[in-house]
Amino acid sequence: MNLMPVDSISIAGLDLPERGSAIQTQAGPDFAHMIGQQLDQVDASLNQADAAARGLAAGNDIPTHDVMIAMEQAHLKLQFAVEVRNRVVDAYQNLTNMQV
């Protein structure tokens, strides 16, 4: 086995972290941004269901089952958003009632 000696020139090109340096992490989207995106999706779903219902009422050639599916999807998304809101409010109330 032939070992080569390690000298300062051979390790000088390595990018080693400095001692005591902080580890960099990639930050994901913040909570407010994620909630905003989800609320935009709920709003779009509600608008789509409303447009489908108006089209059906106006006599356009829209299958009734498509309208019902769009309305049910919008309803479920809205229920989910309300439940998330309720959980956030409950968590906030629990935090404010904690004794320090």
Backbone as XML, in Angstrom:
<?xml version="1.0"?>
<chain id="A" units="angstrom">
  <residue number="1" name="MET">
    <atom name="N" x="0.840" y="-1.158" z="0.000"/>
    <atom name="CA" x="0.000" y="0.000" z="0.000"/>
    <atom name="C" x="0.900" y="1.240" z="0.000"/>
  </residue>
  <residue number="2" name="ASN">
    <atom name="N" x="0.682" y="2.107" z="-0.965"/>
    <atom name="CA" x="1.508" y="3.283" z="-1.136"/>
    <atom name="C" x="0.723" y="4.507" z="-0.681"/>
  </residue>
  <residue number="3" name="LEU">
    <atom name="N" x="1.082" y="5.091" z="0.443"/>
    <atom name="CA" x="0.397" y="6.270" z="0.974"/>
    <atom name="C" x="1.180" y="7.514" z="0.604"/>
  </residue>
  <residue number="4" name="MET">
    <atom name="N" x="0.435" y="8.522" z="0.190"/>
    <atom name="CA" x="1.068" y="9.792" z="-0.129"/>
    <atom name="C" x="1.011" y="10.684" z="1.099"/>
  </residue>
  <residue number="5" name="PRO">
    <atom name="N" x="2.064" y="11.410" z="1.368"/>
    <atom name="CA" x="2.030" y="12.318" z="2.523"/>
    <atom name="C" x="1.077" y="13.484" z="2.259"/>
  </residue>
  <residue number="6" name="VAL">
    <atom name="N" x="0.392" y="13.906" z="3.318"/>
    <atom name="CA" x="-0.542" y="15.023" z="3.218"/>
    <atom name="C" x="0.198" y="16.284" z="3.612"/>
  </residue>
  <residue number="7" name="ASP">
    <atom name="N" x="0.202" y="17.233" z="2.740"/>
    <atom name="CA" x="0.836" y="18.495" z="3.074"/>
    <atom name="C" x="-0.193" y="19.619" z="2.991"/>
  </residue>
  <residue number="8" name="SER">
    <atom name="N" x="0.188" y="20.802" z="3.386"/>
    <atom name="CA" x="-0.746" y="21.925" z="3.435"/>
    <atom name="C" x="-1.206" y="22.360" z="2.046"/>
  </residue>
  <residue number="9" name="ILE">
    <atom name="N" x="-0.437" y="22.071" z="1.019"/>
    <atom name="CA" x="-0.821" y="22.458" z="-0.334"/>
    <atom name="C" x="-1.960" y="21.573" z="-0.848"/>
  </residue>
  <residue number="10" name="SER">
    <atom name="N" x="-1.969" y="20.284" z="-0.494"/>
    <atom name="CA" x="-2.989" y="19.392" z="-1.018"/>
    <atom name="C" x="-4.351" y="19.620" z="-0.356"/>
  </residue>
  <residue number="11" name="ILE">
    <atom name="N" x="-4.390" y="20.150" z="0.852"/>
    <atom name="CA" x="-5.679" y="20.401" z="1.493"/>
    <atom name="C" x="-6.093" y="21.868" z="1.416"/>
  </residue>
  <residue number="12" name="ALA">
    <atom name="N" x="-5.266" y="22.699" z="0.825"/>
    <atom name="CA" x="-5.587" y="24.124" z="0.750"/>
    <atom name="C" x="-6.787" y="24.382" z="-0.153"/>
  </residue>
  <residue number="13" name="GLY">
    <atom name="N" x="-7.026" y="23.541" z="-1.123"/>
    <atom name="CA" x="-8.126" y="23.765" z="-2.048"/>
    <atom name="C" x="-9.475" y="23.307" z="-1.539"/>
  </residue>
  <residue number="14" name="LEU">
    <atom name="N" x="-9.511" y="22.641" z="-0.377"/>
    <atom name="CA" x="-10.775" y="22.158" z="0.173"/>
    <atom name="C" x="-11.546" y="23.292" z="0.831"/>
  </residue>
  <residue number="15" name="ASP">
    <atom name="N" x="-12.844" y="23.298" z="0.640"/>
    <atom name="CA" x="-13.701" y="24.289" z="1.283"/>
    <atom name="C" x="-14.250" y="23.697" z="2.565"/>
  </residue>
  <residue number="16" name="LEU">
    <atom name="N" x="-13.530" y="23.876" z="3.638"/>
    <atom name="CA" x="-13.948" y="23.372" z="4.937"/>
    <atom name="C" x="-14.611" y="24.494" z="5.713"/>
  </residue>
  <residue number="17" name="PRO">
    <atom name="N" x="-15.660" y="24.168" z="6.468"/>
    <atom name="CA" x="-16.294" y="25.226" z="7.259"/>
    <atom name="C" x="-15.359" y="25.671" z="8.378"/>
  </residue>
  <residue number="18" name="GLU">
    <atom name="N" x="-15.447" y="26.940" z="8.683"/>
    <atom name="CA" x="-14.618" y="27.461" z="9.760"/>
    <atom name="C" x="-15.176" y="26.982" z="11.086"/>
  </residue>
  <residue number="19" name="ARG">
    <atom name="N" x="-14.327" y="26.878" z="12.030"/>
    <atom name="CA" x="-14.736" y="26.425" z="13.352"/>
    <atom name="C" x="-15.668" y="27.471" z="13.970"/>
  </residue>
  <residue number="20" name="GLY">
    <atom name="N" x="-16.818" y="27.012" z="14.459"/>
    <atom name="CA" x="-17.758" y="27.910" z="15.113"/>
    <atom name="C" x="-18.686" y="28.628" z="14.152"/>
  </residue>
  <residue number="21" name="SER">
    <atom name="N" x="-18.597" y="28.338" z="12.864"/>
    <atom name="CA" x="-19.485" y="29.013" z="11.929"/>
    <atom name="C" x="-20.881" y="28.397" z="12.013"/>
  </residue>
  <residue number="22" name="ALA">
    <atom name="N" x="-21.876" y="29.212" z="11.747"/>
    <atom name="CA" x="-23.267" y="28.753" z="11.823"/>
    <atom name="C" x="-23.608" y="27.924" z="10.593"/>
  </residue>
  <residue number="23" name="ILE">
    <atom name="N" x="-24.435" y="26.944" z="10.795"/>
    <atom name="CA" x="-24.897" y="26.115" z="9.686"/>
    <atom name="C" x="-26.000" y="26.870" z="8.963"/>
  </residue>
  <residue number="24" name="GLN">
    <atom name="N" x="-25.877" y="26.974" z="7.667"/>
    <atom name="CA" x="-26.891" y="27.677" z="6.890"/>
    <atom name="C" x="-27.981" y="26.700" z="6.487"/>
  </residue>
  <residue number="25" name="THR">
    <atom name="N" x="-29.208" y="27.093" z="6.739"/>
    <atom name="CA" x="-30.343" y="26.267" z="6.345"/>
    <atom name="C" x="-31.169" y="27.038" z="5.334"/>
  </residue>
  <residue number="26" name="GLN">
    <atom name="N" x="-31.817" y="26.286" z="4.493"/>
    <atom name="CA" x="-32.691" y="26.920" z="3.514"/>
    <atom name="C" x="-34.033" y="27.169" z="4.181"/>
  </residue>
  <residue number="27" name="ALA">
    <atom name="N" x="-34.449" y="28.403" z="4.169"/>
    <atom name="CA" x="-35.724" y="28.747" z="4.782"/>
    <atom name="C" x="-36.851" y="28.451" z="3.800"/>
  </residue>
  <residue number="28" name="GLY">
    <atom name="N" x="-37.885" y="27.801" z="4.296"/>
    <atom name="CA" x="-39.056" y="27.520" z="3.478"/>
    <atom name="C" x="-40.000" y="28.702" z="3.520"/>
  </residue>
  <residue number="29" name="PRO">
    <atom name="N" x="-41.142" y="28.550" z="2.893"/>
    <atom name="CA" x="-42.110" y="29.650" z="2.915"/>
    <atom name="C" x="-42.626" y="29.863" z="4.337"/>
  </residue>
  <residue number="30" name="ASP">
    <atom name="N" x="-42.861" y="31.118" z="4.689"/>
    <atom name="CA" x="-43.344" y="31.380" z="6.032"/>
    <atom name="C" x="-44.834" y="31.052" z="6.149"/>
  </residue>
  <residue number="31" name="PHE">
    <atom name="N" x="-45.299" y="31.001" z="7.373"/>
    <atom name="CA" x="-46.667" y="30.570" z="7.655"/>
    <atom name="C" x="-47.694" y="31.491" z="7.003"/>
  </residue>
  <residue number="32" name="ALA">
    <atom name="N" x="-47.477" y="32.795" z="7.096"/>
    <atom name="CA" x="-48.428" y="33.753" z="6.524"/>
    <atom name="C" x="-48.522" y="33.595" z="5.009"/>
  </residue>
  <residue number="33" name="HIS">
    <atom name="N" x="-47.395" y="33.337" z="4.359"/>
    <atom name="CA" x="-47.399" y="33.160" z="2.909"/>
    <atom name="C" x="-48.165" y="31.889" z="2.520"/>
  </residue>
  <residue number="34" name="MET">
    <atom name="N" x="-47.945" y="30.815" z="3.283"/>
    <atom name="CA" x="-48.649" y="29.563" z="2.988"/>
    <atom name="C" x="-50.155" y="29.718" z="3.201"/>
  </residue>
  <residue number="35" name="ILE">
    <atom name="N" x="-50.552" y="30.387" z="4.268"/>
    <atom name="CA" x="-51.972" y="30.610" z="4.527"/>
    <atom name="C" x="-52.576" y="31.462" z="3.415"/>
  </residue>
  <residue number="36" name="GLY">
    <atom name="N" x="-51.857" y="32.474" z="2.995"/>
    <atom name="CA" x="-52.350" y="33.328" z="1.906"/>
    <atom name="C" x="-52.562" y="32.547" z="0.617"/>
  </residue>
  <residue number="37" name="GLN">
    <atom name="N" x="-51.634" y="31.652" z="0.296"/>
    <atom name="CA" x="-51.780" y="30.834" z="-0.909"/>
    <atom name="C" x="-52.989" y="29.920" z="-0.804"/>
  </residue>
  <residue number="38" name="GLN">
    <atom name="N" x="-53.180" y="29.317" z="0.351"/>
    <atom name="CA" x="-54.308" y="28.406" z="0.528"/>
    <atom name="C" x="-55.633" y="29.150" z="0.474"/>
  </residue>
  <residue number="39" name="LEU">
    <atom name="N" x="-55.678" y="30.357" z="1.031"/>
    <atom name="CA" x="-56.904" y="31.145" z="0.957"/>
    <atom name="C" x="-57.196" y="31.577" z="-0.469"/>
  </residue>
  <residue number="40" name="ASP">
    <atom name="N" x="-56.164" y="31.844" z="-1.248"/>
    <atom name="CA" x="-56.362" y="32.150" z="-2.666"/>
    <atom name="C" x="-56.958" y="30.952" z="-3.398"/>
  </residue>
  <residue number="41" name="GLN">
    <atom name="N" x="-56.512" y="29.742" z="-3.046"/>
    <atom name="CA" x="-57.067" y="28.541" z="-3.667"/>
    <atom name="C" x="-58.518" y="28.326" z="-3.265"/>
  </residue>
  <residue number="42" name="VAL">
    <atom name="N" x="-58.847" y="28.603" z="-2.015"/>
    <atom name="CA" x="-60.239" y="28.490" z="-1.563"/>
    <atom name="C" x="-61.111" y="29.484" z="-2.310"/>
  </residue>
  <residue number="43" name="ASP">
    <atom name="N" x="-60.611" y="30.710" z="-2.440"/>
    <atom name="CA" x="-61.365" y="31.737" z="-3.161"/>
    <atom name="C" x="-61.573" y="31.355" z="-4.620"/>
  </residue>
  <residue number="44" name="ALA">
    <atom name="N" x="-60.540" y="30.819" z="-5.258"/>
    <atom name="CA" x="-60.661" y="30.393" z="-6.657"/>
    <atom name="C" x="-61.681" y="29.261" z="-6.790"/>
  </residue>
  <residue number="45" name="SER">
    <atom name="N" x="-61.677" y="28.341" z="-5.842"/>
    <atom name="CA" x="-62.625" y="27.229" z="-5.870"/>
    <atom name="C" x="-64.057" y="27.732" z="-5.698"/>
  </residue>
  <residue number="46" name="LEU">
    <atom name="N" x="-64.246" y="28.691" z="-4.789"/>
    <atom name="CA" x="-65.581" y="29.273" z="-4.598"/>
    <atom name="C" x="-66.045" y="30.016" z="-5.849"/>
  </residue>
  <residue number="47" name="ASN">
    <atom name="N" x="-65.130" y="30.750" z="-6.476"/>
    <atom name="CA" x="-65.477" y="31.474" z="-7.704"/>
    <atom name="C" x="-65.814" y="30.513" z="-8.835"/>
  </residue>
  <residue number="48" name="GLN">
    <atom name="N" x="-65.080" y="29.408" z="-8.929"/>
    <atom name="CA" x="-65.349" y="28.412" z="-9.973"/>
    <atom name="C" x="-66.716" y="27.775" z="-9.761"/>
  </residue>
  <residue number="49" name="ALA">
    <atom name="N" x="-67.056" y="27.438" z="-8.523"/>
    <atom name="CA" x="-68.359" y="26.843" z="-8.229"/>
    <atom name="C" x="-69.479" y="27.836" z="-8.515"/>
  </residue>
  <residue number="50" name="ASP">
    <atom name="N" x="-69.252" y="29.093" z="-8.169"/>
    <atom name="CA" x="-70.258" y="30.123" z="-8.430"/>
    <atom name="C" x="-70.473" y="30.307" z="-9.925"/>
  </residue>
  <residue number="51" name="ALA">
    <atom name="N" x="-69.392" y="30.326" z="-10.684"/>
    <atom name="CA" x="-69.505" y="30.486" z="-12.138"/>
    <atom name="C" x="-70.232" y="29.293" z="-12.755"/>
  </residue>
  <residue number="52" name="ALA">
    <atom name="N" x="-69.948" y="28.089" z="-12.254"/>
    <atom name="CA" x="-70.629" y="26.904" z="-12.780"/>
    <atom name="C" x="-72.118" y="26.947" z="-12.461"/>
  </residue>
  <residue number="53" name="ALA">
    <atom name="N" x="-72.468" y="27.361" z="-11.246"/>
    <atom name="CA" x="-73.881" y="27.445" z="-10.864"/>
    <atom name="C" x="-74.594" y="28.520" z="-11.669"/>
  </residue>
  <residue number="54" name="ARG">
    <atom name="N" x="-73.962" y="29.645" z="-11.881"/>
    <atom name="CA" x="-74.575" y="30.709" z="-12.700"/>
    <atom name="C" x="-74.750" y="30.257" z="-14.146"/>
  </residue>
  <residue number="55" name="GLY">
    <atom name="N" x="-73.763" y="29.534" z="-14.651"/>
    <atom name="CA" x="-73.872" y="29.025" z="-16.016"/>
    <atom name="C" x="-75.015" y="28.032" z="-16.157"/>
  </residue>
  <residue number="56" name="LEU">
    <atom name="N" x="-75.178" y="27.169" z="-15.169"/>
    <atom name="CA" x="-76.280" y="26.213" z="-15.189"/>
    <atom name="C" x="-77.618" y="26.937" z="-15.102"/>
  </residue>
  <residue number="57" name="ALA">
    <atom name="N" x="-77.698" y="27.953" z="-14.244"/>
    <atom name="CA" x="-78.939" y="28.713" z="-14.103"/>
    <atom name="C" x="-79.261" y="29.513" z="-15.363"/>
  </residue>
  <residue number="58" name="ALA">
    <atom name="N" x="-78.226" y="29.927" z="-16.081"/>
    <atom name="CA" x="-78.438" y="30.700" z="-17.305"/>
    <atom name="C" x="-78.817" y="29.812" z="-18.481"/>
  </residue>
  <residue number="59" name="GLY">
    <atom name="N" x="-78.769" y="28.507" z="-18.290"/>
    <atom name="CA" x="-79.163" y="27.595" z="-19.359"/>
    <atom name="C" x="-78.013" y="27.141" z="-20.230"/>
  </residue>
  <residue number="60" name="ASN">
    <atom name="N" x="-76.785" y="27.401" z="-19.819"/>
    <atom name="CA" x="-75.635" y="26.931" z="-20.590"/>
    <atom name="C" x="-75.554" y="25.409" z="-20.515"/>
  </residue>
  <residue number="61" name="ASP">
    <atom name="N" x="-74.819" y="24.838" z="-21.439"/>
    <atom name="CA" x="-74.695" y="23.380" z="-21.504"/>
    <atom name="C" x="-73.618" y="22.902" z="-20.523"/>
  </residue>
  <residue number="62" name="ILE">
    <atom name="N" x="-73.947" y="22.942" z="-19.231"/>
    <atom name="CA" x="-73.040" y="22.488" z="-18.178"/>
    <atom name="C" x="-73.720" y="21.328" z="-17.471"/>
  </residue>
  <residue number="63" name="PRO">
    <atom name="N" x="-73.050" y="20.182" z="-17.415"/>
    <atom name="CA" x="-73.664" y="19.030" z="-16.718"/>
    <atom name="C" x="-73.912" y="19.344" z="-15.241"/>
  </residue>
  <residue number="64" name="THR">
    <atom name="N" x="-75.056" y="18.900" z="-14.768"/>
    <atom name="CA" x="-75.432" y="19.164" z="-13.379"/>
    <atom name="C" x="-74.447" y="18.540" z="-12.404"/>
  </residue>
  <residue number="65" name="HIS">
    <atom name="N" x="-73.947" y="17.363" z="-12.723"/>
    <atom name="CA" x="-73.012" y="16.710" z="-11.803"/>
    <atom name="C" x="-71.701" y="17.478" z="-11.680"/>
  </residue>
  <residue number="66" name="ASP">
    <atom name="N" x="-71.270" y="18.155" z="-12.756"/>
    <atom name="CA" x="-70.048" y="18.970" z="-12.666"/>
    <atom name="C" x="-70.251" y="20.156" z="-11.725"/>
  </residue>
  <residue number="67" name="VAL">
    <atom name="N" x="-71.442" y="20.732" z="-11.777"/>
    <atom name="CA" x="-71.758" y="21.851" z="-10.891"/>
    <atom name="C" x="-71.781" y="21.368" z="-9.441"/>
  </residue>
  <residue number="68" name="MET">
    <atom name="N" x="-72.391" y="20.228" z="-9.215"/>
    <atom name="CA" x="-72.476" y="19.699" z="-7.859"/>
    <atom name="C" x="-71.090" y="19.333" z="-7.314"/>
  </residue>
  <residue number="69" name="ILE">
    <atom name="N" x="-70.252" y="18.776" z="-8.155"/>
    <atom name="CA" x="-68.886" y="18.431" z="-7.730"/>
    <atom name="C" x="-68.105" y="19.691" z="-7.387"/>
  </residue>
  <residue number="70" name="ALA">
    <atom name="N" x="-68.207" y="20.722" z="-8.225"/>
    <atom name="CA" x="-67.498" y="21.977" z="-7.971"/>
    <atom name="C" x="-67.992" y="22.618" z="-6.676"/>
  </residue>
  <residue number="71" name="MET">
    <atom name="N" x="-69.294" y="22.567" z="-6.447"/>
    <atom name="CA" x="-69.841" y="23.159" z="-5.217"/>
    <atom name="C" x="-69.398" y="22.378" z="-3.979"/>
  </residue>
  <residue number="72" name="GLU">
    <atom name="N" x="-69.370" y="21.061" z="-4.082"/>
    <atom name="CA" x="-68.955" y="20.252" z="-2.936"/>
    <atom name="C" x="-67.470" y="20.443" z="-2.640"/>
  </residue>
  <residue number="73" name="GLN">
    <atom name="N" x="-66.648" y="20.531" z="-3.676"/>
    <atom name="CA" x="-65.220" y="20.776" z="-3.461"/>
    <atom name="C" x="-65.007" y="22.131" z="-2.792"/>
  </residue>
  <residue number="74" name="ALA">
    <atom name="N" x="-65.722" y="23.149" z="-3.262"/>
    <atom name="CA" x="-65.598" y="24.479" z="-2.664"/>
    <atom name="C" x="-66.066" y="24.452" z="-1.211"/>
  </residue>
  <residue number="75" name="HIS">
    <atom name="N" x="-67.141" y="23.738" z="-0.953"/>
    <atom name="CA" x="-67.658" y="23.637" z="0.408"/>
    <atom name="C" x="-66.654" y="22.952" z="1.339"/>
  </residue>
  <residue number="76" name="LEU">
    <atom name="N" x="-66.041" y="21.869" z="0.886"/>
    <atom name="CA" x="-65.056" y="21.161" z="1.712"/>
    <atom name="C" x="-63.822" y="22.014" z="1.969"/>
  </residue>
  <residue number="77" name="LYS">
    <atom name="N" x="-63.365" y="22.726" z="0.954"/>
    <atom name="CA" x="-62.196" y="23.597" z="1.136"/>
    <atom name="C" x="-62.505" y="24.718" z="2.115"/>
  </residue>
  <residue number="78" name="LEU">
    <atom name="N" x="-63.718" y="25.261" z="2.039"/>
    <atom name="CA" x="-64.103" y="26.323" z="2.950"/>
    <atom name="C" x="-64.219" y="25.789" z="4.380"/>
  </residue>
  <residue number="79" name="GLN">
    <atom name="N" x="-64.799" y="24.618" z="4.541"/>
    <atom name="CA" x="-64.888" y="24.012" z="5.873"/>
    <atom name="C" x="-63.502" y="23.773" z="6.468"/>
  </residue>
  <residue number="80" name="PHE">
    <atom name="N" x="-62.580" y="23.305" z="5.645"/>
    <atom name="CA" x="-61.213" y="23.059" z="6.103"/>
    <atom name="C" x="-60.558" y="24.368" z="6.534"/>
  </residue>
  <residue number="81" name="ALA">
    <atom name="N" x="-60.730" y="25.433" z="5.746"/>
    <atom name="CA" x="-60.144" y="26.731" z="6.089"/>
    <atom name="C" x="-60.717" y="27.260" z="7.397"/>
  </residue>
  <residue number="82" name="VAL">
    <atom name="N" x="-62.005" y="27.085" z="7.606"/>
    <atom name="CA" x="-62.625" y="27.536" z="8.851"/>
    <atom name="C" x="-62.093" y="26.732" z="10.034"/>
  </residue>
  <residue number="83" name="GLU">
    <atom name="N" x="-61.910" y="25.439" z="9.849"/>
    <atom name="CA" x="-61.387" y="24.609" z="10.938"/>
    <atom name="C" x="-59.939" y="24.977" z="11.270"/>
  </residue>
  <residue number="84" name="VAL">
    <atom name="N" x="-59.133" y="25.272" z="10.261"/>
    <atom name="CA" x="-57.751" y="25.714" z="10.508"/>
    <atom name="C" x="-57.775" y="27.029" z="11.273"/>
  </residue>
  <residue number="85" name="ARG">
    <atom name="N" x="-58.655" y="27.941" z="10.880"/>
    <atom name="CA" x="-58.786" y="29.211" z="11.585"/>
    <atom name="C" x="-59.169" y="28.987" z="13.038"/>
  </residue>
  <residue number="86" name="ASN">
    <atom name="N" x="-60.124" y="28.100" z="13.288"/>
    <atom name="CA" x="-60.546" y="27.812" z="14.653"/>
    <atom name="C" x="-59.398" y="27.251" z="15.485"/>
  </residue>
  <residue number="87" name="ARG">
    <atom name="N" x="-58.599" y="26.370" z="14.884"/>
    <atom name="CA" x="-57.469" y="25.783" z="15.613"/>
    <atom name="C" x="-56.411" y="26.838" z="15.925"/>
  </residue>
  <residue number="88" name="VAL">
    <atom name="N" x="-56.157" y="27.745" z="14.989"/>
    <atom name="CA" x="-55.172" y="28.805" z="15.218"/>
    <atom name="C" x="-55.652" y="29.732" z="16.322"/>
  </residue>
  <residue number="89" name="VAL">
    <atom name="N" x="-56.931" y="30.091" z="16.308"/>
    <atom name="CA" x="-57.479" y="30.958" z="17.357"/>
    <atom name="C" x="-57.401" y="30.265" z="18.714"/>
  </residue>
  <residue number="90" name="ASP">
    <atom name="N" x="-57.728" y="28.974" z="18.764"/>
    <atom name="CA" x="-57.634" y="28.232" z="20.022"/>
    <atom name="C" x="-56.192" y="28.187" z="20.536"/>
  </residue>
  <residue number="91" name="ALA">
    <atom name="N" x="-55.254" y="27.958" z="19.635"/>
    <atom name="CA" x="-53.843" y="27.918" z="20.037"/>
    <atom name="C" x="-53.395" y="29.279" z="20.563"/>
  </residue>
  <residue number="92" name="TYR">
    <atom name="N" x="-53.821" y="30.334" z="19.902"/>
    <atom name="CA" x="-53.472" y="31.691" z="20.355"/>
    <atom name="C" x="-54.060" y="31.971" z="21.737"/>
  </residue>
  <residue number="93" name="GLN">
    <atom name="N" x="-55.314" y="31.577" z="21.939"/>
    <atom name="CA" x="-55.942" y="31.778" z="23.235"/>
    <atom name="C" x="-55.238" y="30.982" z="24.329"/>
  </residue>
  <residue number="94" name="ASN">
    <atom name="N" x="-54.826" y="29.758" z="24.019"/>
    <atom name="CA" x="-54.077" y="28.962" z="24.987"/>
    <atom name="C" x="-52.760" y="29.625" z="25.350"/>
  </residue>
  <residue number="95" name="LEU">
    <atom name="N" x="-52.088" y="30.196" z="24.370"/>
    <atom name="CA" x="-50.821" y="30.871" z="24.641"/>
    <atom name="C" x="-51.020" y="32.116" z="25.487"/>
  </residue>
  <residue number="96" name="THR">
    <atom name="N" x="-52.066" y="32.873" z="25.215"/>
    <atom name="CA" x="-52.285" y="34.098" z="25.979"/>
    <atom name="C" x="-52.749" y="33.801" z="27.405"/>
  </residue>
  <residue number="97" name="ASN">
    <atom name="N" x="-53.355" y="32.646" z="27.639"/>
    <atom name="CA" x="-53.816" y="32.297" z="28.980"/>
    <atom name="C" x="-52.767" y="31.583" z="29.817"/>
  </residue>
  <residue number="98" name="MET">
    <atom name="N" x="-51.609" y="31.295" z="29.222"/>
    <atom name="CA" x="-50.552" y="30.618" z="29.982"/>
    <atom name="C" x="-49.969" y="31.555" z="31.030"/>
  </residue>
  <residue number="99" name="GLN">
    <atom name="N" x="-49.684" y="30.969" z="32.173"/>
    <atom name="CA" x="-49.034" y="31.739" z="33.229"/>
    <atom name="C" x="-47.526" y="31.537" z="33.108"/>
  </residue>
  <residue number="100" name="VAL">
    <atom name="N" x="-46.820" y="32.618" z="33.271"/>
    <atom name="CA" x="-45.369" y="32.560" z="33.137"/>
    <atom name="C" x="-44.713" y="32.463" z="34.483"/>
  </residue>
</chain>
